[in-house]
Amino acid sequence: MNRAHSKTKRTAFVVAAGLAAVTALAACSSSSGNGGGGGDSGPVTISYGVWDDTQGKVMQQIADKFHESNPNITVKVQITPWDQYWTKLKTAATGGAAPDVFWMNESNFATYASGGVLANLSDKLKGSDIDMSNYIDIQTKAYTFDGKVYGIPKDIDSIGLWYNKALFKAAGVAEPTADWTWADMVAAAKKLTDPSKGQYGIVAQSAPQQSYYSTIPQTGGQVISDDKKSSGYDTPEAIKGVQVWVDLVNKDKVSPSLQQMTDTDADTWFTSGKAAMIFEGSWAAAEFKEIPYAAQNANVAPMPKLDQPGGVSNGLGNVMSAKSAHPDAAWKFLQYLGSKEAETAQADAGIVIPAYKGTADGWVKAFPEFNLQVFVDALKNSSQYPSSMNSAAWQDPIELEFNKAWSGDETAAQAAANSAKIMNDALAAEK
Amino acid sequence: MTSQLVPPVEQGQRRPTPLPPRGTKRRSLRHGDRYWAYLLILPTAVGLTVFSIWPAIQTFYFSFTKWGTFGGHEWTGLDNYAQVFHDPELLRSLWNTVIFSVMTLLGIPLSIGLAALLNTKGLRGVGVYRALYFLPVVTMPAAIALVWKLIYNGDTGILNQFLAVFGVDGPHWLSDPATAIYAVGVVSIWSSLGYNMVLFLAGMQSIPGEFYEAASIDGAGPWRQFFRITMPLLTPTTFFVTVITVINALQAFDLVYLMVGKASPAIEESQTVVYLFYAKGILQGDGGYAAAIAFVLLALILLITAFQFRVQKRWVHYE
């Protein structure tokens, strides 16, 4: 082989190989747009971005109902799976091609509102059919940024103590009641733990809302200060709110380990009868109902009491794009989504607790097998889901940090101190 | 970046003829031929420019910026690079990537062995075996990851059930920080085995049969033939496979993403450089920093590949 020839080829190959590396990376950030077009006078089609399959079907029914009274406006529901929803939305929003109307959650709301992606609804609300006082207060607050409304509350959730009636009966333990304290729960969990059967009293998952977000308000602590400028993790109250969970896993050993809960997810431990209790959300009702064993054996009680009543609620909002090609049609649809009729339809379909006050009955009745009133009652002690302008910068890193407490590599106090630092640094970087 | 890209092209244009004629005589291209030649490379050239070269140049530019949440960026000079070299997470991910690369390299002797076995004359059902070993290559990574996750499950997985027969209490392979990267590496070896095997088979079959005949007349047994004839004459293939394997390993992402995932307690001990790029750029929205990570990786790949090409003279035998 000729030297000069092989050298050229070699250089080309090295460069090509390296280039392939960068290209593979750059490809992740390429954007895709979706077209608008057409004036608002004739028939228009608007898009409605959502991430949930089951809910998507109900959203389409609501959209079809809207179309009946607004024949000029067709709404196309776009379902993007949760794993890709935010990545795709961010890319689309950057390119000015977000769906006309879409779902928003509390963690991301301030990021999108401050980024100019969402339409400011405050002026539109005057003289419209929407009265923001109709929605559960913390949800109205959650979708207000800088004193202006950017989202119409869609739904709300809360956390309860789900338990397995059959396992309680088999162990001769009385089922949880509304008066249960944390100590009562731990005592029951000990009796329900049976290593020989691979059975645990509770599955203490490390997902924030189902663990420390729920307990920190009950110990008098705070995840984030009211002005959203500092973290509350390094207070004794917050550390206690984390400690109670870590103890279930590492001290009392009444829960599977973090590794066990990673290999087999927490819900599966519960729905397969391998764990007798789990802190899980109102949203789980729809999932558990579909699993025959869980539908038959599961029920739900209020969270056991620590020092004071408390908890956090997360809920979605419907928002519209500031760059929608059909702002009038989008606003019309948004108003319909926020109407009592549409919100009630969500409850009756059994998908969520609507954010519209007094429309939860349909949801409670949709699951006669579970005592879902527990979740509706929990709302009165619920506070807003912790979030800030750029929640993404601290939420995931903090989950990893607390995982170290769950796995026993750090104490709850160490993990809380580190988390406070991560969070305070991130909050300081927000302008 | 631009300066690295252009030279080979320029060289080619400056010296169209010095390249040795390969086999047949080559006429200089007539006008019409040249037109066709350009027309034929046009689709690839356009695709390459739009999807590879331009994004790479942009990525290089972005590595000196800090991103706004929704578009927009400010020039921050070398800030990202200064941060890169003091980032314990990046150092850890580089180490993870090295472990992963070394592991996948161990798959190469395995592929050679397999290829040699399947190249045995008179072996029955060769087609079936070849298809079986090649199957993982044409299986979707998502499916592979799912099945291996089930196998590796610490409580219900078949691997630990198997180990239990011998009284061994297996770990939670994918969630234990001590084992996760190795567990993923094994899957990577397994899924690339078939592809490498096919390349080695092709290499073996291009070795002239006379060599073996001559060797057996001289009294060389099958082992001796393998090490004295097959291995040396296979080195160009071995070299090619090694280079590709290393590049692929340095860019490993999908198996870590699918099998370990961001919420796992083992993610810090198993995330590769590209996974960290994804976490920083996509999950945490720090595009500028992610671009800098991408270029550190590029530099690393260029360096290692150039090194491999330099040392190849010592061990690769072209006929």
Interface residues (C-beta under 8 A of the other chain):
Chain A: M1 N2 A4 H5 T8 R10 T11 A12 F13 V14 V15 A17 G18 L19 A20 A21 V22 T23 A24 L25 A26 A27 C28 S29 S30 T87 K90 A93 T94 G95 T111 S114 G115 G116 V117 G198 P256 S257 L258 Q259 Q260 T262 D263 T264 N390 A392 A393 D396 P397 E399 L400 N403 K404 W406 S407
Chain B: Q4 L5 P7 P8 Q11 G12 P18 L19 P20 F51 S52 I53 P55 A56 Q58 T59 G68 T69 F70 G71 K149 Y152 N153 G154 D155 T156 G157 P171 H172 L174 S175 D176 V243 I247 L250 Q251 K262 A263 S264 P265 A266 I267 E268 V274 F277 Y278 G281 I282 L283 Q284 G285 G287 A290 A294 F295 L297 L298 I301 L302 T305 A306 F309 Y318
